[in-house]
């Protein structure tokens, strides 16, 4: 049995693949990952930018442009084709898990991250146009995104909340989901959500600041911020999805918004390649991983629950970090950088597609 299958069966965590390409869909690579234990697929504008640099999209792109589609319209059609194909591959997982897993995620335009009304309409349009029962609309957890999450949830649209970098913002995300469920008319069993908490980027930023401080106390805390915050986020979720308020929603069929660990490849070569997987294992969670990290974990990862091993120590360590580093500023900085990075990828892929269409027209 693969480590990926054991991760779910023994510890209740769902491993997802953080990548999608047309070539992987056509070659059967994604199907093979599913057979090895992958239970979902995530995407983002950077993933599609890299994917669409290949010639695998040329035929459909040419057909779309001949029919009069603009570059941006063609982009969304290409994305929709890949997302639909991946959703079909995952439909069996979705059915067998009663809707817990088998999801594929597609993100609204990152250029809408600070526009609540436009994000809501974009989420509605993706859900309406693709019409997939196992698709999450990804919405960034910006201040503008919080209200969009609530509204889309209230309308029964499954949401993957992305770019969460702080505990305070995560609390806002959870509240948006709960409020959205409460506002929905009728049963709730068809509504699902995950909250994507970004991990390794937190260490990259906090470690840089700790190195600048340079004291022994600061250096001793390097490599601890991301995992500690993830564990505290897990505790926050477990507390939020319990008690009278949550019980009233479960009576209507609600399912908890699972914490999803994103950005879990190891950026620092001094840390083990499965560092952000081994340290964040626990029930009712998801970890979305690029293929290299999936391979590493399947080869030598440790399948043991670690999320709630020592919550008191986690809280104390977070306090120590907060005495040295402005953690609110870390979260704000990473959110701004994350939105900007995805927006840049979105603009670059549109440029790439436009150039390809132009070259084709000249030949």
C-alpha positions in Angstrom: 0.0 0.0 0.0 1.4 3.4 -0.9 2.1 6.0 1.8 -0.5 8.3 0.1 -3.2 5.7 0.6 -2.1 5.1 4.2 -2.1 8.8 4.9 -5.8 8.9 4.3 -6.7 5.5 5.7 -4.6 5.7 8.9 -4.6 9.4 9.6 -7.6 10.9 7.9 -5.7 13.4 5.7 -6.3 13.7 2.0 -3.3 14.1 -0.3 -4.1 16.2 -3.4 -2.0 17.0 -6.4 -1.1 20.6 -6.9 -0.7 20.6 -10.6 -2.6 20.1 -13.9 -1.5 20.0 -17.5 -3.1 18.9 -20.7 -0.3 16.5 -21.3 -0.8 14.9 -17.9 -4.5 14.5 -18.6 -4.0 13.0 -22.1 -1.1 10.7 -21.1 -2.9 9.2 -18.1 -0.4 10.7 -15.6 -3.2 12.2 -13.4 -5.1 8.9 -13.5 -1.9 7.2 -12.3 -1.6 9.6 -9.4 -5.2 8.9 -8.4 -4.5 5.2 -8.5 -1.5 5.9 -6.1 -3.8 7.6 -3.6 -4.2 11.2 -4.8 -7.7 12.4 -3.9 -8.0 15.8 -5.5 -6.4 18.3 -7.8 -5.7 22.0 -7.3 -4.6 24.6 -9.8 -3.7 28.3 -9.9 -2.8 30.9 -12.5 0.9 30.1 -12.2 0.2 26.4 -12.8 -1.8 27.2 -16.0 0.9 29.7 -17.1 3.5 26.9 -17.1 1.1 24.4 -18.6 0.1 26.6 -21.5 3.7 27.2 -22.6 3.4 23.8 -24.3 2.0 23.1 -27.7 -0.7 20.8 -26.2 -3.1 23.7 -26.3 -2.4 25.0 -29.8 -5.2 23.1 -31.6 -8.0 24.2 -29.3 -6.5 27.7 -29.1 -6.6 28.0 -32.9 -10.1 26.7 -33.1 -11.3 29.2 -30.4 -9.7 32.2 -32.1 -11.1 31.2 -35.5 -14.5 31.3 -33.9 -13.9 34.9 -32.7 -12.8 34.4 -29.1 -10.6 37.0 -27.5 -7.4 35.9 -25.8 -8.9 36.0 -22.4 -12.0 34.1 -23.5 -9.8 31.5 -25.1 -7.8 31.2 -21.8 -10.9 30.5 -19.8 -12.1 28.0 -22.4 -8.7 26.2 -22.2 -8.8 26.2 -18.4 -12.4 24.9 -18.5 -11.4 22.0 -20.7 -8.6 20.9 -18.4 -10.7 21.4 -15.2 -13.6 19.4 -16.7 -11.3 16.5 -17.8 -9.7 16.4 -14.3 -13.1 16.5 -12.6 -14.2 13.5 -14.7 -11.1 11.6 -13.7 -11.9 12.3 -10.0 -15.6 11.6 -10.2 -15.1 8.1 -8.9 -13.2 9.4 -5.8 -15.9 12.0 -5.3 -18.7 9.4 -5.4 -16.9 6.8 -3.2 -16.1 9.5 -0.6 -19.6 10.9 -0.5 -18.4 14.2 -1.7 -15.5 14.6 0.8 -12.8 14.3 -1.8 -12.5 14.1 -5.6 -12.5 17.9 -6.0 -10.7 20.0 -8.6 -10.2 23.7 -8.0 -10.1 26.6 -10.4 -9.3 30.2 -9.4 -11.2 33.3 -10.4 -9.0 36.0 -12.0 -6.4 37.2 -9.5 -6.9 40.7 -10.9 -10.3 40.7 -9.1 -8.7 40.0 -5.6 -9.7 43.5 -4.3 -13.1 43.7 -5.9 -15.9 41.9 -4.0 -18.7 42.3 -6.5 -16.5 41.2 -9.5 -15.2 38.2 -7.6 -18.7 37.1 -6.7 -19.8 37.4 -10.4 -16.7 35.6 -11.6 -17.3 32.7 -9.1 -21.0 32.5 -10.3 -19.9 32.4 -13.9 -17.3 29.6 -13.4 -19.8 27.5 -11.5 -22.5 28.2 -14.1 -20.4 27.7 -17.2 -18.6 24.5 -16.1 -21.5 23.0 -14.1 -19.3 20.4 -12.4 -20.5 18.8 -9.1 -16.9 18.3 -7.9 -15.4 21.7 -8.6 -14.3 24.3 -6.1 -14.2 27.9 -7.1 -11.0 29.4 -5.7 -11.3 32.8 -4.0 -8.4 34.6 -2.4 -8.8 35.4 1.3 -8.3 39.2 0.8 -10.5 41.6 2.7 -12.6 41.9 -0.5 -12.6 38.1 -0.8 -14.1 37.4 2.6 -17.6 38.8 1.7 -17.4 37.0 -1.7 -16.8 33.7 0.2 -19.8 34.3 2.3 -22.1 35.2 -0.6 -20.9 32.3 -2.8 -21.4 29.9 0.0 -24.9 31.2 0.7 -25.7 30.5 -2.9 -24.5 26.9 -2.6 -21.3 27.3 -4.6 -18.3 25.2 -3.2 -15.4 27.4 -2.5 -11.7 26.8 -2.0 -10.4 29.8 -0.1 -6.8 30.4 -1.1 -3.9 32.6 0.0 -4.5 32.4 3.7 -1.3 33.5 5.6 -2.5 34.5 9.1 -4.6 33.2 11.9 -6.7 36.4 12.1 -7.6 36.1 8.4 -8.3 32.4 8.8 -10.8 33.2 11.6 -12.5 35.6 9.1 -12.5 32.8 6.5 -14.2 30.4 8.9 -16.8 33.0 9.9 -17.6 33.7 6.2 -18.2 30.0 5.6 -20.4 29.6 8.7 -22.4 32.8 7.9 -22.8 31.7 4.3 -24.1 28.3 5.4 -26.5 30.0 7.8 -27.8 32.2 5.0 -28.4 29.4 2.6 -32.0 28.3 2.2 -32.5 24.6 2.5 -30.2 21.6 3.1 -26.5 22.0 3.3 -25.1 18.6 2.4 -24.2 19.7 -1.2 -22.0 22.6 0.0 -18.3 22.0 0.6 -15.3 24.2 1.3 -11.6 24.1 2.1 -9.5 26.8 3.6 -6.0 26.8 1.9 -3.4 27.9 4.5 -0.1 28.6 2.8 2.8 27.1 4.7 6.4 27.2 3.4 6.2 30.8 2.3 5.7 31.7 6.0 9.0 30.2 6.9 10.7 31.9 4.0 9.6 35.3 5.2 9.9 34.7 9.0 13.3 33.0 8.6 14.6 36.0 6.7 13.6 38.3 9.5 15.0 36.1 12.2 18.3 36.0 10.4 18.4 39.7 10.3 17.9 39.8 14.1 20.7 37.3 14.4 20.5 36.5 18.1 20.7 33.0 19.4 17.0 33.1 20.4 16.0 34.2 16.9 18.1 31.7 15.1 16.8 28.9 17.3 13.3 29.6 16.0 14.1 29.4 12.4 12.1 26.8 10.5 9.3 26.8 13.2 6.9 29.5 12.2 5.1 27.9 9.3 4.4 24.6 11.1 3.5 26.2 14.4 1.0 28.5 12.7 -0.5 25.6 10.8 -1.0 23.7 14.0 -2.7 26.7 15.6 -4.9 27.0 12.5 -5.9 23.4 13.0 -6.8 24.1 16.6 -8.8 27.1 15.5 -10.8 25.0 13.0 -11.5 22.2 15.4 -12.9 24.7 17.9 -14.9 26.6 15.3 -16.5 23.5 13.9 -17.9 22.3 17.2 -20.4 23.5 19.7 -24.1 24.6 19.5 -23.7 26.9 16.4 -22.0 24.1 14.4 -24.4 21.5 15.7 -27.4 23.5 14.3 -25.7 23.5 10.9 -24.8 19.8 10.9 -28.5 19.1 11.5 -29.1 20.7 8.1 -26.3 18.5 6.6 -23.3 20.8 6.8 -19.8 19.5 6.5 -16.8 21.3 8.0 -14.5 23.5 6.0 -11.4 21.4 6.1 -8.0 23.1 6.6 -5.9 22.6 3.4 -2.1 22.9 3.6 -0.8 24.6 0.5 2.7 25.6 -0.5 4.1 22.5 1.1 7.1 21.9 -1.0 10.3 22.6 0.9 11.9 25.9 -0.3 14.9 25.8 2.1 17.3 23.0 1.1 18.4 22.7 4.8 15.0 21.3 5.7 13.9 17.7 4.8 11.9 17.4 1.6 8.8 16.1 3.4 9.1 18.6 6.2 5.8 20.3 5.6 4.0 17.0 5.1 5.3 14.9 8.0 4.7 17.8 10.5 1.1 18.6 9.6 -0.7 15.3 9.5 -4.1 14.9 11.2 -7.7 14.1 10.5 -10.1 16.3 8.6 -7.3 18.0 6.7 -6.0 18.2 3.1 -2.4 18.6 1.9 -2.0 19.6 -1.7 1.4 18.8 -3.0 3.5 19.2 -6.2 4.5 16.0 -7.8 8.1 16.0 -6.5 6.9 16.3 -2.9 4.3 13.6 -3.5 7.0 11.3 -4.8 9.2 12.1 -1.8 6.5 11.4 0.7 5.4 8.2 -1.0 9.0 7.1 -0.9 10.1 8.0 2.7 7.3 10.1 4.4 6.2 9.3 7.9 2.5 8.4 8.3 1.9 9.5 11.9 -0.6 12.2 13.2 1.4 15.2 14.3 -1.0 18.2 14.2 -2.2 18.1 17.8 0.9 16.5 19.5 1.6 19.4 21.9 -0.8 22.4 21.5 0.5 24.2 24.6 4.1 24.1 23.2 2.8 25.5 19.9 1.1 28.4 21.6 4.2 29.2 23.6 6.4 29.1 20.5 4.1 31.4 18.6 4.3 33.9 21.4 8.1 33.7 21.3 8.0 34.3 17.5 5.6 37.2 18.0 8.0 38.9 20.5 10.7 38.9 17.8 8.8 39.3 14.5 5.7 41.3 13.5 3.6 38.4 12.5 0.7 40.6 11.4 3.1 42.3 8.9 4.3 38.9 7.7 0.8 37.9 6.9 0.0 41.1 5.1 3.3 41.0 3.2 2.7 37.5 2.0 -0.9 38.1 1.0 0.2 41.1 -1.1 3.0 39.2 -2.7 0.8 36.1 -3.4 -1.9 38.2 -5.1 0.7 40.1 -7.1 2.4 36.9 -8.2 -0.8 35.2 -9.4 -1.9 38.4 -11.2 1.5 38.5 -12.9 1.2 34.9 -14.0 -2.3 35.6 -15.3 -1.1 38.6 -17.4 1.9 36.6 -18.7 -0.2 33.6 -19.8 -2.5 35.9 -21.7 0.5 37.5 -23.4 1.9 34.1 -24.3 -1.4 33.0 -25.8 -1.8 36.2 -27.8 1.7 35.9 -29.2 1.0 32.3 -30.2 -2.1 33.3 -32.0 -0.2 36.1 -33.8 2.5 33.8 -34.9 0.0 31.3 -36.2 -1.8 34.0 -38.2 1.5 35.0 -39.9 2.4 31.5 -41.0 
